[in-house]
Amino acid sequence: MDAKQKKKLIWQLPFLTLLVVGSILIIRQQRSAPYQHHEGLVFGTVYSVTYQSEENLQSAIEAELKKVDDEFSMFNEHSTTSRINRGEQPQRSAMFNEVFDLAQTVHGETDGAFDITVAPLVNAWGFGFKHEQMPTSQQVDSLLKIRNQYDFSAIAKGYGTDVVARLLRSRGIQNFMVEIGGEVVTQGISQRRLPWKIGVTKPTDDSLSVGGELQTVLNITDMAMATSGNYRNFYYKGGRKYAHTIDPKTGYPVQHSLLSATVLAKSCAVADAYATAFMVMGVERAKAVLDRHPELMVYFIYANPDGSNGVWFSPALKDKISE
């Protein structure tokens, strides 16, 4: 090593030392910072956020959720969606267009199984705001032609979860879990210094959600997860069970063996939309979509002919199943 190189190295040493010391301090701060936890109501359901930070971000989190609610909530009469459904023509924000475009993409990828214009049919079957008589075949045919009423409920919760996750990342937070109505985004590790563990509920006829027995637990980190199922939102009429998942093509509640679809993806909005689509499609048609989308992982629970439950999951998910 010549004198010039030695001189250069001497000048670099203080900067290298500062970098190492700074990294150690950051790591220590990350380990010692407390985990904050907030809960509240949004989109007609419950949100829960846990994150490691010295700063309390509840106000900022709720401000972000309000932005999403103001665009997509059907419970908010002033939201962009509610206004469009009333025939108004409000200015469409970048957020609205982002979710609308994603919905259209998933619609195409699932051969129409995911459809944000299915709201009139959902209401007609008694799963929306209106609880009327069951529709006649003529009414179903008529409602199938209505495509100007939007319902983002099958993607908005997932998107809202993504929005909160983006906020936390923008504040430099590395360890967190965001959950809205069962849709989840995680990053880093939990307060127990372990990967985040998320349960998949066992499908039972539990419309009041009082059971909560778990089918399995998944070790999830740096991923988003959404679950859709027919085992909580349903009713019986005339001795027949009607599930809340409506096939946008037929206009009738789906009748197949798939009970629950859990999807893991990089985006919770994507996972949310595909979970809904797969509940419309059933196991075999969903597998065909998965062949084209290896970036998605799924955990399906279906009913066997003898009444027992069966499970099928993506091979890539095997090492994430903890029990």
Rosetta silent file (secondary structure, phi, psi, omega in degrees, C-alpha in Angstrom):
SEQUENCE: MDAKQKKKLIWQLPFLTLLVVGSILIIRQQRSAPYQHHEGLVFGTVYSVTYQSEENLQSAIEAELKKVDDEFSMFNEHSTTSRINRGEQPQRSAMFNEVFDLAQTVHGETDGAFDITVAPLVNAWGFGFKHEQMPTSQQVDSLLKIRNQYDFSAIAKGYGTDVVARLLRSRGIQNFMVEIGGEVVTQGISQRRLPWKIGVTKPTDDSLSVGGELQTVLNITDMAMATSGNYRNFYYKGGRKYAHTIDPKTGYPVQHSLLSATVLAKSCAVADAYATAFMVMGVERAKAVLDRHPELMVYFIYANPDGSNGVWFSPALKDKISE
SCORE:     score description
SCORE:     0.000 S_00000001
   1 L     0.000  123.679 -178.302    0.000    0.000    0.000 S_00000001
   2 L   -81.398  175.218 -175.464    1.544    3.318   -1.078 S_00000001
   3 H   -63.328  -34.831 -179.033    1.474    6.605    0.904 S_00000001
   4 H   -65.891  -41.798  179.040   -1.472    7.977   -1.099 S_00000001
   5 H   -67.379  -39.027  178.714   -3.641    4.954   -0.315 S_00000001
   6 H   -63.465  -42.039  179.862   -2.683    5.086    3.363 S_00000001
   7 H   -63.161  -40.112  179.135   -3.605    8.765    3.545 S_00000001
   8 H   -64.019  -40.985 -179.821   -6.971    8.037    1.893 S_00000001
   9 H   -65.216  -39.294  178.922   -7.656    5.217    4.351 S_00000001
  10 H   -61.433  -40.502  179.137   -6.833    7.462    7.336 S_00000001
  11 H   -68.829  -29.642 -177.434   -9.377   10.025    6.139 S_00000001
  12 H   -79.777  -26.189 -175.064  -12.011    7.291    5.652 S_00000001
  13 H   -56.822  -45.929  179.731  -11.633    5.737    9.115 S_00000001
  14 H   -60.200  -38.646  179.935  -13.583    8.425   11.047 S_00000001
  15 H   -67.744  -39.400  177.485  -16.498    8.131    8.626 S_00000001
  16 H   -64.945  -41.597  178.635  -16.497    4.333    8.871 S_00000001
  17 H   -62.303  -43.577  178.806  -16.380    4.547   12.669 S_00000001
  18 H   -62.186  -39.643  179.655  -19.295    7.004   12.675 S_00000001
  19 H   -64.378  -44.662 -179.941  -21.284    4.702   10.396 S_00000001
  20 H   -64.182  -47.511 -179.398  -20.714    1.667   12.643 S_00000001
  21 H   -62.115  -43.264  178.745  -21.539    3.574   15.837 S_00000001
  22 H   -60.578  -41.722  179.508  -24.632    5.065   14.216 S_00000001
  23 H   -63.946  -41.200  178.854  -25.818    1.632   13.095 S_00000001
  24 H   -62.960  -43.102 -179.623  -25.357    0.225   16.603 S_00000001
  25 H   -63.979  -40.521  179.116  -27.334    3.101   18.127 S_00000001
  26 H   -63.363  -44.396  179.692  -30.160    2.637   15.617 S_00000001
  27 H   -62.107  -42.826  179.403  -30.325   -1.109   16.340 S_00000001
  28 H   -64.061  -40.551  179.907  -30.382   -0.455   20.102 S_00000001
  29 H   -64.745  -41.310  179.336  -33.108    2.149   19.681 S_00000001
  30 H   -63.295  -36.539 -178.697  -35.183   -0.246   17.579 S_00000001
  31 H   -74.567  -32.142 -175.098  -34.845   -2.943   20.238 S_00000001
  32 H   -92.064  -18.106 -177.600  -35.710   -0.649   23.150 S_00000001
  33 L   -63.827  141.733 -178.439  -38.539    1.352   21.532 S_00000001
  34 L   -75.162  161.390  173.271  -41.971    0.390   22.858 S_00000001
  35 E   -95.366  124.118  177.245  -44.723   -1.204   20.800 S_00000001
  36 E   -90.598  152.274  177.126  -47.756    1.045   20.411 S_00000001
  37 E  -141.929  129.718  179.329  -51.260   -0.380   19.943 S_00000001
  38 E  -131.935  146.718  174.663  -54.397    1.364   18.707 S_00000001
  39 E  -136.272  155.925  177.832  -57.935    0.169   17.936 S_00000001
  40 E  -176.591 -170.916 -178.714  -61.004    1.845   16.526 S_00000001
  41 E  -111.490  138.347  175.648  -63.862    1.674   14.054 S_00000001
  42 E  -159.612  145.530  178.490  -63.635    2.184   10.294 S_00000001
  43 L    55.752   28.505 -179.287  -65.599    0.962    7.245 S_00000001
  44 L    74.967   16.214  179.324  -68.228   -0.511    9.568 S_00000001
  45 E  -143.808 -170.510 -175.500  -65.659   -2.803   11.201 S_00000001
  46 E  -105.800  137.991  172.026  -62.736   -2.732   13.668 S_00000001
  47 E  -111.144  152.592  178.820  -59.155   -1.739   12.940 S_00000001
  48 E  -144.115  127.145 -178.840  -56.118   -2.713   15.010 S_00000001
  49 E  -130.217  127.099  175.302  -52.568   -1.394   14.578 S_00000001
  50 E  -124.084  130.352 -176.958  -49.473   -2.497   16.507 S_00000001
  51 E  -154.508  154.045 -178.807  -46.089   -0.923   15.749 S_00000001
  52 E   -97.126  112.979 -179.121  -42.714   -0.278   17.367 S_00000001
  53 L  -167.727  149.624  172.883  -42.052    3.426   17.809 S_00000001
  54 L   -74.028  -21.792 -173.647  -41.404    6.077   20.425 S_00000001
  55 L   -95.753  135.890  174.513  -44.013    8.225   18.655 S_00000001
  56 L   -84.837  116.889 -173.952  -47.781    7.826   19.045 S_00000001
  57 L  -110.721   18.804 -175.726  -49.210    7.899   15.520 S_00000001
  58 H   -58.561  -42.605 -179.539  -52.876    7.221   16.200 S_00000001
  59 H   -62.854  -41.885  179.586  -54.026   10.625   14.899 S_00000001
  60 H   -67.154  -38.680  178.778  -52.012   10.222   11.702 S_00000001
  61 H   -63.050  -46.754 -178.026  -53.307    6.662   11.235 S_00000001
  62 H   -68.774  -28.684  176.227  -56.925    7.736   11.644 S_00000001
  63 H   -66.718  -39.615  177.987  -56.392   10.646    9.264 S_00000001
  64 H   -67.255  -41.185  179.219  -55.215    8.198    6.580 S_00000001
  65 H   -64.990  -34.400  178.555  -58.156    5.888    7.237 S_00000001
  66 H   -64.543  -36.990  177.335  -60.539    8.826    6.919 S_00000001
  67 H   -59.486  -43.151  179.760  -59.168    9.523    3.437 S_00000001
  68 H   -67.805  -43.160  179.021  -60.004    5.959    2.405 S_00000001
  69 H   -60.533  -39.812 -178.987  -63.420    6.142    4.070 S_00000001
  70 H   -67.258  -18.118  178.262  -64.172    9.403    2.246 S_00000001
  71 H   -95.154  -42.640 -163.980  -63.565    7.657   -1.070 S_00000001
  72 H  -120.293  -11.731 -174.001  -65.025    4.167   -0.723 S_00000001
  73 L   -70.032  132.621  173.462  -67.310    3.754    2.287 S_00000001
  74 L   -89.199   -5.573  174.865  -70.929    2.860    1.582 S_00000001
  75 L   -88.758  -13.744 -178.589  -71.704    3.752    5.212 S_00000001
  76 L  -104.885  108.457 -174.702  -70.575    7.338    4.539 S_00000001
  77 L   -67.820  -14.338  179.776  -73.198    9.195    2.510 S_00000001
  78 L   -97.076   -0.945 -178.554  -70.637   11.854    1.573 S_00000001
  79 L   -67.481  158.163  178.357  -68.045    9.409    0.166 S_00000001
  80 H   -57.726  -41.965 -179.886  -67.141    9.510   -3.502 S_00000001
  81 H   -62.767  -46.538  179.257  -68.662    6.058   -3.970 S_00000001
  82 H   -60.985  -39.965 -179.647  -71.959    7.008   -2.322 S_00000001
  83 H   -66.846  -42.102  177.000  -72.179   10.139   -4.446 S_00000001
  84 H   -62.072  -41.877 -179.088  -71.539    8.226   -7.670 S_00000001
  85 H   -66.573  -19.587  176.122  -74.176    5.673   -6.679 S_00000001
  86 L   -89.244    0.729  178.811  -76.662    8.529   -6.267 S_00000001
  87 L    93.965    4.173  177.044  -75.991    9.649   -9.818 S_00000001
  88 L   -78.843  170.581 -179.807  -73.680   12.543   -8.970 S_00000001
  89 L  -128.357   69.347 -179.281  -70.397   13.167  -10.785 S_00000001
  90 L   -71.042  160.496  173.949  -67.805   14.023   -8.118 S_00000001
  91 L   -65.379  130.129 -179.696  -64.147   14.629   -8.886 S_00000001
  92 L   -93.290  122.512 -176.695  -62.333   11.296   -8.791 S_00000001
  93 L   -78.192  170.497  175.889  -59.106   11.426   -6.801 S_00000001
  94 H   -61.907  -36.267  178.230  -55.847    9.618   -7.523 S_00000001
  95 H   -64.120  -46.332  178.863  -56.712    7.247   -4.641 S_00000001
  96 H   -59.537  -45.960 -178.425  -60.112    6.425   -6.149 S_00000001
  97 H   -65.311  -34.871  178.546  -58.580    5.807   -9.575 S_00000001
  98 H   -61.421  -47.581 -178.386  -55.839    3.592   -8.105 S_00000001
  99 H   -72.231  -40.230  178.402  -58.348    1.257   -6.465 S_00000001
 100 H   -59.714  -45.408 -179.516  -60.784    1.390   -9.382 S_00000001
 101 H   -64.302  -40.143  177.347  -58.001    0.424  -11.823 S_00000001
 102 H   -63.245  -42.562  178.828  -56.862   -2.444   -9.577 S_00000001
 103 H   -59.978  -40.300  179.175  -60.445   -3.696   -9.340 S_00000001
 104 H   -67.921  -36.274  177.999  -60.715   -3.674  -13.127 S_00000001
 105 H   -63.786  -48.491 -179.852  -57.419   -5.568  -13.436 S_00000001
 106 H   -66.250  -34.674  174.989  -58.522   -8.323  -11.041 S_00000001
 107 H   -55.608  -46.407 -179.959  -61.908   -8.412  -12.802 S_00000001
 108 H   -69.067  -39.816 -177.637  -60.109   -9.242  -16.038 S_00000001
 109 H   -70.435  -20.078 -177.276  -57.704  -11.737  -14.473 S_00000001
 110 L  -111.530   18.163  178.737  -60.580  -13.669  -12.862 S_00000001
 111 L    55.516   40.083  175.624  -62.914  -13.716  -15.868 S_00000001
 112 L    84.522    3.237 -179.016  -65.310  -11.341  -14.145 S_00000001
 113 L   -67.687  -31.672  173.816  -65.480  -13.180  -10.803 S_00000001
 114 L   -97.791  121.894 -172.367  -64.379   -9.996   -9.030 S_00000001
 115 L  -147.372  115.500 -178.298  -66.882   -7.264   -9.806 S_00000001
 116 L   -80.814    0.605  178.651  -67.378   -3.957   -7.956 S_00000001
 117 L  -102.025   19.849 -175.387  -70.762   -3.426   -9.687 S_00000001
 118 L   -88.156   -0.097 -174.484  -72.437   -6.326   -7.891 S_00000001
 119 H   -52.955  -47.222 -179.396  -73.984   -4.129   -5.142 S_00000001
 120 H   -58.682  -34.973  178.725  -77.599   -4.171   -6.437 S_00000001
 121 H   -72.401  -39.812  177.508  -77.562   -7.969   -6.478 S_00000001
 122 H   -60.087  -44.500  178.381  -76.028   -8.169   -2.997 S_00000001
 123 H   -64.381  -41.036 -177.867  -78.779   -5.898   -1.707 S_00000001
 124 H   -62.955  -33.588  179.681  -81.476   -7.853   -3.524 S_00000001
 125 L   -85.892    0.446  173.263  -80.392  -11.076   -1.831 S_00000001
 126 L    89.752   23.406  179.958  -80.502   -9.383    1.580 S_00000001
 127 L  -112.537    4.230  179.836  -76.794   -8.930    2.336 S_00000001
 128 L  -109.827 -137.287 -178.741  -76.536   -5.171    1.915 S_00000001
 129 L   -83.320  -25.409 -175.628  -78.441   -2.274    3.393 S_00000001
 130 L  -104.098  132.259 -179.949  -81.849   -3.378    2.109 S_00000001
 131 L  -117.546   87.309 -176.534  -83.537   -6.517    3.419 S_00000001
 132 L  -106.190 -171.298  173.832  -86.334   -7.241    1.003 S_00000001
 133 L   -68.259  155.143  177.247  -88.002  -10.367   -0.293 S_00000001
 134 L   -59.505  140.074 -175.643  -85.804  -12.779   -2.202 S_00000001
 135 L   -71.397  149.991  173.408  -85.571  -11.664   -5.837 S_00000001
 136 L   -81.514  167.662  179.070  -87.422  -13.411   -8.624 S_00000001
 137 H   -62.091  -34.007  178.239  -85.535  -14.700  -11.667 S_00000001
 138 H   -67.063  -38.875  178.579  -86.871  -11.729  -13.631 S_00000001
 139 H   -67.279  -39.320  177.846  -85.525   -9.316  -11.016 S_00000001
 140 H   -62.385  -45.881  179.083  -82.123  -11.011  -11.063 S_00000001
 141 H   -59.350  -39.316  179.782  -81.986  -10.745  -14.856 S_00000001
 142 H   -67.672  -43.094 -178.570  -82.865   -7.056  -14.619 S_00000001
 143 H   -68.481  -28.440  177.749  -80.270   -6.349  -11.930 S_00000001
 144 L   -61.360  -22.306 -178.292  -77.560   -8.099  -13.946 S_00000001
 145 L   -86.778  -10.431 -179.860  -77.876   -5.257  -16.459 S_00000001
 146 L   -87.052  114.722 -178.103  -77.175   -2.565  -13.841 S_00000001
 147 L  -129.249   27.471 -179.622  -73.455   -1.768  -13.860 S_00000001
 148 L  -116.579   13.274  177.045  -73.356    1.810  -12.553 S_00000001
 149 L  -113.076  120.150 -174.764  -73.534    1.066   -8.816 S_00000001
 150 L   -98.900  143.520  174.807  -70.168    0.558   -7.124 S_00000001
 151 L  -138.455  105.738 -177.160  -69.375   -1.525   -4.057 S_00000001
 152 L   -95.576   13.648 -173.685  -65.718   -1.480   -2.992 S_00000001
 153 L   -62.679  -22.368 -178.765  -66.267   -3.458    0.223 S_00000001
 154 L   -90.317    8.269  178.116  -64.295   -6.428   -1.134 S_00000001
 155 L  -142.946  -22.376 -174.793  -61.167   -4.343   -1.705 S_00000001
 156 H   -66.744  -39.487  179.276  -61.408   -1.177    0.452 S_00000001
 157 H   -63.528  -43.826  177.618  -60.462   -2.848    3.748 S_00000001
 158 H   -62.209  -42.423  179.495  -57.384   -4.348    2.145 S_00000001
 159 H   -65.368  -42.434  177.568  -56.486   -1.027    0.554 S_00000001
 160 H   -59.098  -38.351  177.094  -56.975    0.808    3.846 S_00000001
 161 H   -63.520  -42.328  176.612  -54.602   -1.656    5.487 S_00000001
 162 H   -61.155  -41.507 -177.626  -52.022   -0.934    2.776 S_00000001
 163 H   -62.161  -42.740  178.031  -52.423    2.824    3.292 S_00000001
 164 H   -66.358  -40.365  178.284  -51.672    2.562    7.016 S_00000001
 165 H   -61.114  -40.298  177.711  -48.693    0.301    6.288 S_00000001
 166 H   -61.695  -41.470  178.743  -47.347    2.915    3.849 S_00000001
 167 H   -59.830  -47.595 -177.836  -47.670    5.580    6.543 S_00000001
 168 H   -63.444  -41.296  178.191  -45.723    3.506    9.062 S_00000001
 169 H   -63.807  -38.651 -179.017  -42.973    2.755    6.536 S_00000001
 170 H   -65.331  -22.243  176.963  -42.739    6.458    5.656 S_00000001
 171 L   -92.411    9.010  177.396  -42.035    7.148    9.357 S_00000001
 172 L    78.672   14.939 -178.556  -39.174    4.645    9.341 S_00000001
 173 L   -83.112  127.374 -174.286  -41.066    2.016   11.353 S_00000001
 174 L  -103.205  -21.776 -177.293  -39.784   -1.467   10.600 S_00000001
 175 L  -120.700  115.399 -178.836  -41.897   -3.675   12.886 S_00000001
 176 E  -162.737  161.067  169.583  -45.675   -3.497   12.669 S_00000001
 177 E  -138.042  127.733  178.012  -48.969   -5.275   12.081 S_00000001
 178 E  -117.335  131.646 -179.534  -52.019   -3.549   10.612 S_00000001
 179 E  -138.348  128.763  175.173  -55.415   -5.282   10.605 S_00000001
 180 E  -129.214  110.332  176.672  -58.793   -4.054    9.363 S_00000001
 181 L    54.994   33.966  178.558  -61.709   -6.453    9.623 S_00000001
 182 L    96.917   -9.383  176.872  -59.466   -9.483    9.184 S_00000001
 183 E   -93.580  133.597 -165.701  -57.274   -8.088    6.399 S_00000001
 184 E  -132.849  141.648  166.722  -53.647   -7.878    7.533 S_00000001
 185 E  -127.689  132.362  177.901  -50.281   -6.389    6.583 S_00000001
 186 E  -127.015  157.340  173.307  -47.186   -7.236    8.619 S_00000001
 187 E  -152.357  143.876  176.484  -43.543   -6.262    8.577 S_00000001
 188 L    70.854 -134.695 -174.254  -40.556   -7.199   10.711 S_00000001
 189 E  -129.908  162.615  179.861  -41.156   -8.902   14.035 S_00000001
 190 L   -83.635  179.395  179.377  -43.640   -8.816   16.881 S_00000001
 191 L   -63.122  -21.120  178.810  -43.070   -7.602   20.431 S_00000001
 192 L   -86.148    7.543 -179.677  -42.010  -11.153   21.285 S_00000001
 193 L    64.019   31.041  179.840  -39.118  -10.819   18.770 S_00000001
 194 L  -126.306  161.255  174.124  -40.756  -13.480   16.590 S_00000001
 195 E   -57.906  148.582  177.805  -42.380  -13.443   13.138 S_00000001
 196 E   -64.049  136.220  178.452  -45.987  -12.260   13.198 S_00000001
 197 E  -114.064  126.260 -177.499  -48.443  -15.150   13.544 S_00000001
 198 E  -120.978  128.854 -179.087  -51.884  -14.831   11.989 S_00000001
 199 E   -85.613  146.907  171.940  -54.689  -17.322   12.559 S_00000001
 200 E  -107.863  118.672 -174.824  -57.024  -18.688    9.884 S_00000001
 201 E   -70.603  139.108  176.479  -60.479  -19.265   11.356 S_00000001
 202 L   -71.601  129.108 -179.365  -62.093  -22.680   11.009 S_00000001
 203 L   -68.548  120.084  172.611  -65.261  -22.367    8.886 S_00000001
 204 L  -140.259  159.155  178.023  -68.375  -23.004   10.940 S_00000001
 205 L   -72.652   81.804 -171.097  -71.950  -21.735   10.644 S_00000001
 206 L  -128.996   71.207 -175.750  -71.180  -18.869   12.994 S_00000001
 207 L   -66.370  -19.449  179.122  -73.016  -15.783   11.763 S_00000001
 208 L   -93.275   -2.806  178.111  -72.474  -14.056   15.129 S_00000001
 209 L    58.544   39.385 -178.621  -68.705  -14.699   15.045 S_00000001
 210 L   -98.723   -9.491 -178.211  -68.709  -16.090   18.580 S_00000001
 211 L   -79.646  -78.228  175.156  -66.759  -19.269   17.809 S_00000001
 212 L    77.776   16.142  177.213  -63.398  -18.220   16.479 S_00000001
 213 L   -67.214  137.687 -175.732  -61.757  -21.671   16.522 S_00000001
 214 E   -89.940  138.663  173.558  -58.605  -21.628   14.414 S_00000001
 215 E   -80.372  -42.266  179.633  -57.993  -23.942   11.481 S_00000001
 216 E  -160.865  170.486  175.898  -54.300  -23.091   11.354 S_00000001
 217 E  -126.787  132.327 -178.070  -51.744  -20.402   12.219 S_00000001
 218 E  -109.944  136.052  172.217  -49.444  -18.873    9.625 S_00000001
 219 E   -83.477  109.023 -173.828  -46.050  -17.294   10.256 S_00000001
 220 E  -123.781  128.593  170.191  -46.336  -14.110    8.211 S_00000001
 221 L  -147.791  145.214 -177.728  -43.886  -11.252    7.872 S_00000001
 222 L    56.543   35.901 -179.856  -43.395   -8.656    5.132 S_00000001
 223 L  -141.637  166.225  172.556  -46.619   -9.902    3.540 S_00000001
 224 E  -116.614  148.881 -177.146  -50.293   -9.039    3.267 S_00000001
 225 E  -142.344  136.854  177.319  -53.101  -11.503    3.955 S_00000001
 226 E  -139.134  145.691 -179.571  -56.845  -11.438    3.356 S_00000001
 227 E  -127.903  135.693  174.277  -59.555  -14.033    3.971 S_00000001
 228 E  -125.824  141.111 -179.140  -62.993  -14.331    2.434 S_00000001
 229 E  -156.685  160.373  179.779  -65.583  -16.896    3.480 S_00000001
 230 L  -101.460    7.437 -170.203  -69.263  -17.794    3.406 S_00000001
 231 L   -90.877   -3.996  178.626  -69.434  -19.169    6.927 S_00000001
 232 L  -114.771  -36.248 -177.143  -70.291  -15.906    8.750 S_00000001
 233 L  -107.886   94.690 -177.485  -72.502  -13.911    6.413 S_00000001
 234 E  -159.063  170.314  171.196  -75.420  -16.110    5.396 S_00000001
 235 E  -151.446  161.752  176.868  -79.040  -16.845    6.170 S_00000001
 236 E  -107.801  137.688  175.648  -81.503  -19.721    5.885 S_00000001
 237 E  -147.720  126.413 -179.098  -84.819  -19.387    4.080 S_00000001
 238 L    63.030   30.413  178.958  -87.163  -22.215    3.207 S_00000001
 239 L    78.165    6.782 -178.633  -84.667  -24.720    4.616 S_00000001
 240 E  -118.521  142.228 -179.572  -81.931  -23.577    2.210 S_00000001
 241 E   -90.312  130.754  177.412  -78.707  -21.743    3.048 S_00000001
 242 E  -116.821  117.080 -178.867  -77.907  -18.572    1.110 S_00000001
 243 E   -90.056  157.840 -172.020  -74.306  -17.372    1.298 S_00000001
 244 L   -78.123  -12.422  179.352  -73.319  -13.726    0.802 S_00000001
 245 L   -78.019  116.578 -178.570  -70.963  -14.356   -2.136 S_00000001
 246 E  -102.261  131.558  175.332  -72.874  -13.502   -5.293 S_00000001
 247 L   -76.049  115.369 -177.083  -71.698  -14.753   -8.683 S_00000001
 248 L   -62.407  -20.805 -178.501  -71.632  -11.600  -10.853 S_00000001
 249 L   -84.208  -39.215 -177.692  -72.354  -13.652  -13.973 S_00000001
 250 L   -93.711  -27.229 -176.727  -75.406  -15.583  -12.762 S_00000001
 251 L    84.567    3.292 -177.511  -76.705  -13.098  -10.192 S_00000001
 252 L  -114.443  155.539  174.109  -77.240  -15.895   -7.655 S_00000001
 253 E   -58.005  142.352 -177.392  -75.367  -16.869   -4.465 S_00000001
 254 L   -66.306  148.920  178.022  -72.561  -19.305   -5.256 S_00000001
 255 L  -132.044   83.652  175.526  -73.168  -23.008   -4.718 S_00000001
 256 L  -149.012 -176.631 -169.217  -69.851  -24.855   -4.477 S_00000001
 257 L   -85.028  -13.711 -175.603  -67.626  -26.512   -1.899 S_00000001
 258 E   -71.350  123.476 -177.441  -65.186  -23.682   -1.115 S_00000001
 259 E  -100.487  -33.020 -174.872  -65.827  -22.373    2.404 S_00000001
 260 E  -152.665  135.173  177.830  -62.876  -20.064    2.978 S_00000001
 261 E  -126.105  116.904  175.179  -60.161  -18.517    0.805 S_00000001
 262 E  -107.959  128.094 -177.572  -57.066  -16.970    2.378 S_00000001
 263 E  -121.933  135.387  174.451  -54.709  -15.160    0.008 S_00000001
 264 E  -112.264  133.385 -179.727  -51.194  -13.879    0.697 S_00000001
 265 E  -152.529  176.383  177.151  -49.703  -11.194   -1.533 S_00000001
 266 L   -74.904  -24.908  179.583  -47.425   -8.161   -1.389 S_00000001
 267 L  -119.635  135.753 -178.959  -50.476   -5.874   -1.349 S_00000001
 268 H   -73.627  -30.288  175.630  -53.485   -6.360    0.901 S_00000001
 269 H   -61.721  -42.529  177.710  -55.810   -4.785   -1.680 S_00000001
 270 H   -64.256  -46.886  179.458  -54.687   -7.440   -4.158 S_00000001
 271 H   -60.713  -41.943 -179.507  -55.077  -10.226   -1.577 S_00000001
 272 H   -61.242  -48.015 -177.627  -58.540   -8.913   -0.617 S_00000001
 273 H   -65.416  -44.541 -178.709  -59.794   -8.791   -4.204 S_00000001
 274 H   -69.411  -34.543  177.116  -58.478  -12.232   -5.157 S_00000001
 275 H   -60.436  -42.099  177.344  -59.850  -13.825   -1.966 S_00000001
 276 H   -65.188  -45.890 -179.565  -63.311  -12.583   -2.942 S_00000001
 277 H   -59.909  -41.805 -178.812  -62.889  -13.709   -6.545 S_00000001
 278 H   -66.141  -31.595  176.205  -61.781  -17.188   -5.482 S_00000001
 279 H   -66.649  -29.134  175.039  -64.880  -17.544   -3.306 S_00000001
 280 H   -74.659  -40.000 -170.389  -66.918  -16.923   -6.449 S_00000001
 281 H   -80.223  -34.127 -172.529  -64.859  -19.281   -8.596 S_00000001
 282 L    86.605  171.286 -169.947  -64.411  -22.296   -6.338 S_00000001
 283 H   -60.531  -52.658 -171.890  -61.271  -24.388   -5.895 S_00000001
 284 H   -66.953  -44.373  178.394  -60.615  -25.674   -9.414 S_00000001
 285 H   -65.849  -35.359  177.939  -61.217  -22.415  -11.277 S_00000001
 286 H   -64.480  -39.633  178.939  -59.140  -20.586   -8.656 S_00000001
 287 H   -60.072  -35.117  179.005  -56.229  -22.982   -9.224 S_00000001
 288 H   -64.606  -38.169  176.643  -56.247  -22.046  -12.911 S_00000001
 289 H   -67.290  -41.070 -179.142  -55.808  -18.384  -11.948 S_00000001
 290 H   -63.239  -31.107  176.459  -53.013  -19.296   -9.527 S_00000001
 291 H   -60.526  -31.067  179.681  -51.147  -21.021  -12.337 S_00000001
 292 H   -89.724  -11.858 -177.099  -50.919  -17.608  -14.015 S_00000001
 293 L  -131.210   73.364 -179.200  -50.073  -15.788  -10.774 S_00000001
 294 L   -65.650  -12.252  178.351  -47.305  -17.618   -8.907 S_00000001
 295 L   -74.085  -13.449  178.435  -46.765  -14.492   -6.768 S_00000001
 296 L   -93.716  142.540  171.895  -49.979  -15.337   -4.910 S_00000001
 297 E  -120.985  143.929 -176.225  -50.175  -17.927   -2.129 S_00000001
 298 E  -134.902  157.557  171.986  -53.470  -19.382   -0.905 S_00000001
 299 E  -133.593  107.585 -177.554  -54.973  -21.507    1.852 S_00000001
 300 E  -103.036  137.721  171.140  -58.341  -22.980    0.841 S_00000001
 301 E  -119.362  125.991 -175.474  -60.792  -24.751    3.150 S_00000001
 302 E  -132.521  163.379 -179.409  -63.553  -26.667    1.387 S_00000001
 303 E   -92.990  129.485  173.046  -66.390  -29.040    2.244 S_00000001
 304 L   -81.042  160.066  179.039  -66.045  -32.720    1.407 S_00000001
 305 L   -56.881  -29.394 -179.187  -69.092  -34.697    0.260 S_00000001
 306 L   -83.865    3.306  178.239  -69.245  -36.410    3.674 S_00000001
 307 L    95.431  -11.351  177.334  -69.515  -33.051    5.452 S_00000001
 308 L   -79.429  166.037  179.127  -65.932  -32.920    6.723 S_00000001
 309 E   -98.151  140.097  174.014  -63.570  -30.101    5.810 S_00000001
 310 E  -114.535  161.842 -178.165  -60.641  -30.467    3.435 S_00000001
 311 E  -131.193  138.104  170.051  -57.648  -28.176    2.952 S_00000001
 312 E  -135.655  133.386  178.073  -55.573  -27.222   -0.077 S_00000001
 313 E  -139.850  158.585  179.336  -52.732  -24.701    0.031 S_00000001
 314 L   -61.845  136.801  178.673  -49.980  -23.425   -2.228 S_00000001
 315 H   -52.539  -36.207 -178.632  -46.772  -25.481   -1.939 S_00000001
 316 H   -66.315  -15.551 -178.107  -44.860  -22.252   -1.214 S_00000001
 317 H   -86.640  -11.345 -172.740  -47.009  -21.760    1.895 S_00000001
 318 H   -55.757  -43.205 -176.410  -45.914  -24.999    3.544 S_00000001
 319 H   -79.331   -0.756  176.233  -43.003  -23.533    5.499 S_00000001
 320 H   -98.945   -6.059 -179.280  -45.225  -20.738    6.842 S_00000001
 321 E   -84.858  118.630 -175.868  -47.711  -23.056    8.547 S_00000001
 322 L   -96.007  -20.531  176.774  -46.868  -23.181   12.245 S_00000001
 323 L  -163.858    0.000    0.000  -49.638  -25.508   13.389 S_00000001
